[in-house]
């Protein structure tokens, strides 16, 4: 809508800003492509602020979005990434500033690829394929190592040479397959299944050298990830270099940063093991020697005791004590018997002295009536009564004559 203005009737700046805001509000949502140059994501804030720049025109515009919108791509989007934003233009009238309100953010190119991989990673993690408790331990010294790698590749050479340098007797069952391109996934899957079916294979290494995200894409394939998860044989992932992190690293029982690192983790070093055996042998010898020394000192201490050096001394001392006690017992018993004999003699003498028989021996007699009672009073007898007279040598009868 045309505005009638002149030098005498100008529009205020606020009115112009308001009108611009009205025109912009009538615009619908649009898809905008650009590069993120600034990213502000404050902890606890519900809104994320971005600055989107077009390198071709050197133009920048501010973008705001809710945190949940940005969190959907936060793992693969950072400053410098190219993105496509579905947004609605907004005009902030007080400052006269244009911004975009984003409703959806999509990475462009590699970023889009990483976003799809991140979604697949989360889906497989929810199924438990990356859980630590399902990972199998590696054997200490594998009988046979399965190796899946490219033909005549640097990864194959690194694994074989380093493993044989560490343990010369190590044996390998090698499967050479394409490690990139459309045929990589089915042939790597087939090689892993074949090695898993061999009973003598104790561990499987899947190895590849470094490369771009697109080159390493087969090792993030869902079919390969599920095949490795179903293996009964421990699997080691040795893909690319340290920063590379395909999905195979998460599902494998062990992740090696490089093929060389895989050889070091799967095969023990014979020199290190020999040194460890020597150290353990020396430690065992020291422990046994310390035990013998301790027992020898204890035995010497026991032999130094008087009871061990002269065992008869204690017996002799106890024999003297027993002899003294026996003599004491004899004396005590003899004294008691003598005293009892003396007391018995005195008691017998008193009994004899007080006995009626002793009185009868002096010429006395005891008169007893027919009922056996002794006569103590002459008035107690009657004339003509027959009494029994008892003397020392016998008895006879008498008649009372009054």
Order of alpha helices (4+ residues) and beta strands (2+ residues): alpha-beta-beta-beta-alpha-beta-beta-alpha-beta-alpha-beta-alpha-beta-alpha-beta-alpha-beta-alpha-alpha-alpha-alpha-alpha-beta-beta-beta
